Amino acid sequence: MQLISVTKTQNIPDGQMKGFTVEYKQILIANVAGSYYAMDAVCSHMKGYLPAGTLVNNIVICPVHRAQYDVTTGKVLKGVPMIIRLSTGQQAKDLNAYQVVVEGDEIKVRV
C-alpha cells in the first residue's frame, strides 16, 4: 500500500466531505472536528455515491436508501429499512476505511 497525495486541507472544511478517485478507487475524505478520515465512496447496498449524501458528525448517510456508515471506520451503523432490503434482496455491508496522513496542508491517503 502506498501513501498518495489527494488534496489540501482547505478543500475539505470542518463538517464536510468530498469524493476523489485514488488509484482507481472511489473514496471519500471527511473532516470531522479537524481530523480527516477516508473510506470507500460507494454504498455497498445499491451503489449510492456517498459524497452526495449527508455527513452528521462522523456518520455519512447514503443519499439513495439512507444506510449509515461511520466515516472513521467504514462500519455500517444503520442498514437500509426492511421493506427496501426485501425489495432489493441486499443489505448494506461494511466499507473499507483508509489511513489518512496530514503533512502540512496536504492530505494523503494510504491505498
C-alpha positions in Angstrom: 0.0 0.0 0.0 1.3 3.4 -0.9 0.7 6.9 0.5 -1.0 9.1 -2.2 -1.3 12.9 -2.0 -5.0 13.6 -2.6 -5.9 17.2 -1.8 -5.3 20.2 0.5 -6.8 20.6 4.0 -8.5 23.9 3.0 -10.5 21.9 0.3 -12.4 20.0 3.0 -13.8 22.3 5.7 -14.8 21.0 9.1 -18.1 19.0 8.8 -17.7 18.5 5.1 -16.7 15.5 2.9 -15.6 15.2 -0.7 -15.2 12.3 -3.2 -11.9 11.5 -5.0 -10.6 8.8 -7.3 -7.3 7.4 -5.8 -5.5 4.6 -7.6 -8.8 3.7 -9.5 -10.8 3.6 -6.2 -13.6 5.9 -5.4 -13.0 7.2 -1.9 -14.4 10.0 0.3 -12.5 12.1 2.7 -14.3 13.7 5.6 -13.2 16.4 8.0 -14.7 15.6 11.5 -13.8 18.2 14.0 -10.4 18.8 12.4 -9.5 15.2 11.9 -9.5 13.6 8.4 -10.9 10.2 7.6 -11.1 8.2 4.3 -13.3 5.3 3.3 -15.0 3.9 0.2 -17.2 6.4 -1.5 -19.8 3.9 -2.9 -22.5 2.4 -0.8 -22.4 -1.4 -0.6 -26.2 -1.6 -0.8 -27.2 -0.1 -4.2 -24.0 1.8 -5.2 -25.1 5.2 -4.0 -22.4 7.9 -4.2 -21.8 8.7 -0.5 -20.2 12.1 -1.0 -23.6 13.2 -2.4 -25.1 12.2 0.9 -25.1 13.9 4.3 -22.4 14.0 6.9 -23.6 14.3 10.5 -20.7 14.3 12.9 -18.9 11.1 12.0 -21.9 9.5 10.2 -22.3 9.6 6.5 -25.9 8.9 5.3 -26.3 7.4 1.8 -28.4 9.6 -0.5 -30.2 6.6 -2.1 -31.7 4.4 0.7 -30.2 6.2 3.8 -27.8 3.5 5.0 -25.5 5.0 7.6 -21.7 4.4 7.9 -19.1 5.5 10.5 -16.7 7.5 8.4 -13.9 6.8 10.9 -14.1 3.0 10.4 -16.3 2.3 7.3 -18.6 0.2 9.5 -22.4 0.1 8.9 -24.2 1.8 11.7 -27.7 1.5 10.3 -28.7 -0.6 7.4 -31.5 0.1 4.9 -35.1 -0.2 6.0 -36.6 -3.8 5.9 -39.0 -3.0 3.1 -36.1 -1.9 0.9 -34.0 -4.9 1.9 -36.9 -7.2 0.9 -37.4 -5.5 -2.4 -33.7 -5.3 -3.4 -32.5 -8.5 -1.7 -29.5 -6.7 -0.4 -28.2 -5.3 2.8 -25.6 -2.6 3.4 -22.2 -4.1 4.3 -19.1 -2.5 5.9 -16.8 -0.5 3.7 -13.1 -0.2 3.6 -11.5 2.6 5.6 -8.1 4.0 4.7 -5.3 5.6 6.7 -5.0 9.3 6.3 -1.8 11.3 6.9 -1.8 15.1 7.0 1.6 16.7 6.2 1.4 20.4 6.4 -1.7 21.3 4.4 -1.5 18.1 2.3 -4.0 15.2 2.8 -2.5 11.9 1.9 -4.3 8.5 1.9 -2.8 5.0 2.1 -4.4 2.8 -0.6 
